[in-house]
Each structure stands twice: as structure tokens, then as C-alpha cells.
Amino acid sequence: MLAYELYTFDKKKGYELIGVLPERRKNPMRITMDSVMNWGKVLLGDYMDNKKIFFKRVTIDDFTGRMLWVDLSFNNN
């Protein structure tokens, strides 16, 4: 399963994982960095409070739930 780990950075706490979003779109042409970020902002709502967020694209094994692969080339840094 394709998913996105959403992170924020705090100067005191460092990097903080704030959520994992599973990819549900069937058409890969609709998947863009902006669409992932917008979806994350909608789901996280007021929690974000104008914090900068970023994500890592990951593949998760459907059976074990373990992360199999990280695609940093799709990152939005």
C-alpha cells in the first residue's frame, strides 16, 4: 500500500511525525506533491496552526503493516 508520512519540524522537539495518510487514488496521474499536502492540511485542520509540514512517500506491506520502501525522490523539501 502506498502511503505518506507527514512530519513537522519544531526547533525544540525536532522532527515530529504527525500522521500517515494512505493513498486512495486509483489514477496515479492525479498524485502530485500539492495534492498530498492539501489532503494532509485538510485532515489535520487546526492542529497545524500554520506550521510547515513535509512528507515522505512510503510503501507499507498490507499483511504485516511494516514499511517496505521509502521514496525520497517524491519529497517536497
C-alpha positions in Angstrom: 0.0 0.0 0.0 1.3 3.5 -0.9 1.2 6.0 2.0 2.7 9.3 3.1 4.3 10.0 6.4 3.6 13.6 7.4 6.1 15.5 9.5 6.6 18.9 11.0 9.8 20.4 12.5 10.0 22.2 15.8 13.2 23.9 16.9 12.9 22.4 20.5 11.4 19.0 19.7 13.0 18.3 16.3 11.1 16.3 13.7 7.7 15.1 14.7 5.6 12.5 12.9 2.1 13.9 12.8 0.3 11.3 10.7 0.3 8.7 8.0 -2.0 9.1 5.0 -2.8 6.1 2.9 -3.1 6.8 -0.9 -6.6 6.0 -2.1 -6.5 7.5 -5.6 -6.6 4.9 -8.5 -5.2 7.3 -11.1 -1.5 8.0 -10.4 -1.6 11.0 -12.7 -3.7 12.8 -10.1 -1.0 12.3 -7.4 1.1 15.5 -7.0 3.1 17.0 -4.1 0.5 19.7 -3.8 -2.4 17.2 -3.7 -0.8 15.3 -0.9 0.0 18.4 1.1 -3.6 19.8 0.6 -5.1 16.5 1.7 -2.8 16.5 4.8 -3.8 20.0 5.7 -7.5 19.2 5.3 -7.2 16.2 7.6 -5.0 17.8 10.2 -7.1 21.0 10.3 -6.5 23.3 13.3 -3.7 21.1 14.6 -1.3 22.6 12.0 -1.6 26.3 13.1 0.4 27.4 10.1 3.3 25.0 10.8 5.3 23.9 7.8 4.7 20.2 7.0 6.6 17.9 4.7 6.1 14.2 3.8 7.9 11.0 2.8 6.3 8.7 0.3 6.4 5.1 1.7 5.2 1.6 0.8 3.6 -0.4 3.5 3.1 -4.2 3.5 -0.6 -4.8 3.6 -0.2 -8.0 5.5 2.4 -7.1 8.2 2.0 -3.3 8.3 5.8 -2.9 8.0 7.3 -0.2 5.9 9.0 -1.8 2.9 10.3 1.2 0.9 10.8 5.0 1.2 10.8 7.1 -1.9 12.7 10.3 -1.1 12.7 11.5 -4.7 9.0 12.4 -4.3 9.7 14.5 -1.2 8.7 18.2 -1.2 11.7 19.7 0.5 
